[in-house]
Amino acid sequence: MAVSSLDLDRWNLDAFVVSLTAAAPNTVGAYQRDVRLFAEWVARQGVHGPTKVTKAHVRSYVAFLTTSRLARRSIARKKAALTRYFGWLTRNRKIKVDPTLGVKTPADTGRLPKVLTAEQLRALLETHPEEHPRWRHLRDDAVVELLYGSGLRVSELCSLDIDSIDARRGTLRVMGKGSKERIVPVSKPSVEAVRDWLALRRDVVREADASDSVALFVNHRGRRISPRDVRRLIDDRALSPTHPHALRHTFATHLLDNGADLRAVQELLGHADVATTQRYTHVSKERLKTAYGASHPRA
């Protein structure tokens, strides 16, 4: 049973979406879908508006998602969308009680982020497929260097413009999640790789849209590089299937392995909550345990 247009009006979904000014576009889209799916689900229970939703409905929905074998992280995200939505309704006095308060989701033990081995990292940094032209080699070198050297998200890398990098100061201006800007350091190999790429970039960019003409990285059509382009270039260089985000995981873990302060790593990664960054301390501990088990004579 789908939610009718009248029911959607009752849910004030458009106004809620407009209120998400600080959220990234992907987050806004996900929250909109999650709230709509919840509205459709409770409609089948005879509930046709947020004022009729109770804590029991929210708990039943979480249980439904759990029995549907949905990943715990996905359930947590859907619950977060409902918390944000009903919190907004409460603040705007459209409902008296937030039905999501006190409702918990299944604990997410989560998988440890994958950290690349030295061999895997070397392959990504140094492999040059013979079928690719020189400009592609140089562009991909710069992409991998920045993903690993500065710990960028793929979306952040794709949004970089030529003036985002200050080679003289060795810094990079990054637009992160929620349109939050941060300045991160750039490694010397990254600066050199970007300079080499820029020397040939004009051969790739000819007639392009205004937004593409200032893009730091472009594809073979002269258009701003996309996350799909980045995944493809990683696939071309990787020894085994690897997600581009593994370079960000490796960046964070290597910093912590070498004594970097957790709060400093949080700032470099652009994490709003230090709890997100703490995941990487678990990775470092696991690496230490592995090294201990393999090296200590009494392990």
C-alpha positions in Angstrom: 0.0 0.0 0.0 1.6 3.3 -1.1 1.1 6.5 0.8 -1.4 8.9 -1.0 -0.5 12.5 -1.7 -3.0 13.5 1.0 -1.1 11.3 3.5 2.2 12.8 2.4 0.9 16.3 3.1 0.1 15.2 6.6 3.7 14.1 7.0 5.1 17.5 6.1 7.9 15.7 4.3 8.8 18.5 1.9 9.2 21.0 4.8 11.4 18.5 6.7 13.7 18.1 3.7 14.0 21.9 3.4 15.0 22.1 7.0 18.1 19.9 6.4 20.3 22.8 5.4 23.5 21.5 7.0 23.2 17.9 5.6 25.0 16.6 2.5 22.8 16.0 -0.5 23.2 12.2 -0.2 22.1 12.4 3.4 19.1 14.5 2.6 18.0 12.0 -0.1 18.5 9.0 2.2 16.5 10.7 5.1 13.7 11.5 2.7 13.5 7.9 1.5 13.7 6.5 5.0 10.9 8.6 6.4 8.7 7.9 3.4 9.3 4.1 3.7 8.3 4.4 7.4 5.2 6.4 6.5 4.2 3.6 4.0 4.8 0.9 6.6 2.7 2.5 9.3 0.0 3.3 6.8 -0.4 -0.5 6.5 -1.0 -0.5 10.2 -3.8 2.1 9.8 -1.6 5.1 10.9 -2.0 8.0 8.4 0.1 10.8 9.9 2.9 11.5 12.3 0.6 12.6 15.1 -0.7 9.0 15.5 2.7 7.4 15.6 3.7 5.9 19.0 6.9 4.5 20.5 5.4 1.0 20.0 5.1 1.7 16.2 8.8 2.8 16.0 9.9 -0.3 18.0 7.8 -2.6 15.8 9.4 -1.0 12.7 12.9 -1.5 14.0 12.0 -5.1 14.8 10.6 -5.5 11.3 13.8 -4.2 9.7 15.8 -6.5 11.9 13.8 -9.6 10.9 14.1 -8.5 7.3 17.9 -9.2 7.7 18.8 -5.7 6.9 22.3 -4.7 7.9 22.6 -3.3 11.4 24.2 -0.1 10.0 21.3 0.4 7.6 18.8 -0.1 10.4 20.8 2.5 12.5 20.7 5.0 9.6 16.9 4.5 9.1 16.4 5.0 12.8 18.6 8.1 12.7 16.4 9.5 9.9 13.3 9.0 12.0 14.9 10.6 15.1 15.9 13.6 13.0 12.4 13.8 11.5 10.4 13.4 14.7 12.8 15.7 16.6 12.1 18.4 13.9 8.3 17.9 14.3 8.6 18.2 18.1 10.7 21.4 17.9 8.1 22.9 15.5 5.3 21.8 17.9 3.6 19.7 15.3 3.6 16.7 17.7 3.8 16.8 21.5 6.0 13.7 22.2 8.9 12.3 20.1 8.0 8.6 19.6 11.7 7.7 18.8 13.0 8.6 22.3 14.3 5.5 24.1 14.0 3.3 21.0 17.3 1.4 20.4 18.6 -0.3 17.4 20.6 -3.6 17.3 24.2 -3.0 18.4 26.5 -2.6 15.4 29.7 -4.4 16.1 30.7 -3.5 12.6 33.6 -4.7 10.5 37.0 -3.3 11.1 38.0 -0.9 8.2 40.3 -2.6 5.7 43.8 -1.4 5.9 45.9 -1.9 2.8 49.2 -3.8 3.0 52.4 -2.2 1.8 52.3 -4.3 -1.4 48.7 -3.3 -2.1 49.4 0.4 -1.5 52.5 0.3 -3.7 50.5 -1.2 -6.5 47.9 1.6 -6.3 50.6 4.2 -6.2 52.9 2.8 -8.9 50.9 0.7 -11.3 50.5 2.2 -14.8 48.3 0.1 -17.1 49.9 0.1 -20.6 46.7 0.8 -22.4 46.3 4.1 -20.7 47.6 7.4 -22.1 50.2 9.4 -20.2 47.7 12.0 -19.0 45.7 9.2 -17.4 48.8 7.8 -15.6 49.5 11.3 -14.2 45.9 12.0 -13.2 45.5 8.7 -11.5 48.8 9.1 -9.7 47.6 12.4 -8.3 44.2 10.9 -7.3 45.7 8.0 -5.4 48.3 10.2 -3.7 45.6 12.6 -2.4 43.3 9.9 -1.3 46.0 8.3 0.8 48.2 11.3 1.5 45.3 13.5 2.8 42.7 10.9 3.7 40.0 12.4 1.5 36.5 11.0 0.9 35.9 10.1 -2.7 33.2 12.8 -2.9 35.6 15.4 -1.5 38.2 14.5 -4.1 35.7 14.8 -6.9 34.6 18.2 -5.8 38.1 19.7 -5.7 38.8 22.7 -8.0 42.2 23.8 -9.3 42.4 26.6 -6.7 41.6 24.2 -3.9 45.2 23.3 -3.5 47.9 25.7 -2.3 51.1 24.0 -3.4 53.3 26.7 -1.8 51.8 26.2 1.7 51.2 22.5 1.2 47.5 22.7 2.1 44.2 21.7 0.5 40.8 23.3 1.0 38.2 20.5 1.2 34.4 20.7 1.2 33.3 17.9 3.5 30.0 16.5 4.6 27.3 19.0 5.4 29.1 21.6 3.3 31.7 22.0 6.1 35.0 23.3 4.8 38.3 22.2 6.3 42.0 22.7 5.5 44.2 19.6 5.4 47.9 19.2 4.8 49.1 17.8 1.4 52.1 15.5 1.2 55.1 16.4 -1.0 54.4 13.4 -3.3 50.8 14.6 -3.7 51.9 18.2 -4.6 54.4 16.8 -7.2 51.8 14.4 -8.6 49.2 17.2 -8.9 51.8 19.5 -10.7 52.6 16.8 -13.2 48.9 16.2 -13.9 48.2 19.9 -14.3 50.9 20.2 -16.9 48.8 17.8 -19.2 45.3 18.6 -17.9 44.8 21.3 -20.6 45.2 18.6 -23.2 42.1 16.8 -21.8 39.9 19.8 -21.0 38.8 21.6 -24.2 35.2 22.8 -24.3 33.6 22.1 -20.9 30.9 23.6 -18.7 32.0 26.3 -16.3 32.0 23.9 -13.3 34.1 21.4 -15.3 36.6 24.0 -16.5 37.8 24.7 -12.9 37.7 21.0 -11.8 41.0 19.7 -10.5 40.4 16.2 -11.9 38.5 15.5 -15.1 37.7 12.3 -17.1 38.5 11.6 -20.8 35.5 13.8 -21.9 36.9 16.8 -20.0 34.1 16.5 -17.4 34.6 16.7 -13.7 35.7 13.2 -12.4 32.9 11.2 -10.7 33.0 8.6 -7.9 32.5 5.9 -10.6 35.6 7.2 -12.4 37.6 6.9 -9.2 36.4 3.4 -8.5 37.3 2.4 -12.0 40.9 3.7 -11.8 41.3 2.0 -8.4 40.1 -1.3 -10.0 42.6 -0.9 -12.8 45.5 -0.6 -10.4 44.6 -2.8 -7.5 46.1 -6.2 -6.9 42.7 -7.4 -5.6 39.2 -5.9 -5.4 39.6 -2.7 -3.3 37.3 0.1 -2.4 38.7 3.7 -2.8 37.7 4.3 0.9 40.4 1.8 1.9 42.9 4.5 1.2 41.2 6.8 3.7 41.1 3.9 6.3 44.8 3.3 5.7 45.6 7.0 6.0 43.9 7.2 9.4 45.4 3.9 10.7 48.9 4.8 9.7 48.7 8.1 11.5 47.5 6.4 14.7 50.1 3.7 14.4 52.7 6.3 14.4 51.5 8.2 17.5 49.1 10.8 16.0 46.7 12.4 18.5 43.1 11.1 18.1 41.6 14.6 18.0 44.1 15.6 15.3 43.1 12.7 13.2 39.4 13.5 13.8 40.0 17.0 12.4 42.0 15.8 9.4 39.2 13.3 8.5 36.5 15.9 9.0 34.6 13.7 11.5 31.9 15.5 13.5 32.1 13.0 16.3 35.3 11.6 17.7 33.5 8.3 18.3 33.7 7.8 14.5 37.4 8.3 14.5 37.8 5.9 17.4 37.0 3.0 15.1 40.5 3.4 13.7 42.0 2.9 17.2 40.5 -0.5 17.2 42.2 -1.2 13.8 45.5 -0.2 15.3 45.0 -2.4 18.3 44.2 -5.4 16.0 47.4 -4.7 14.0 49.4 -4.6 17.2 47.9 -7.9 18.3 48.7 -9.5 15.0 52.3 -8.2 15.1 52.7 -9.4 18.6 51.3 -12.9 17.8 53.6 -13.2 14.8 56.8 -11.8 16.4 56.9 -12.5 20.2 58.4 -15.8 21.1 56.0 -16.4 23.9 52.8 -15.2 22.2 
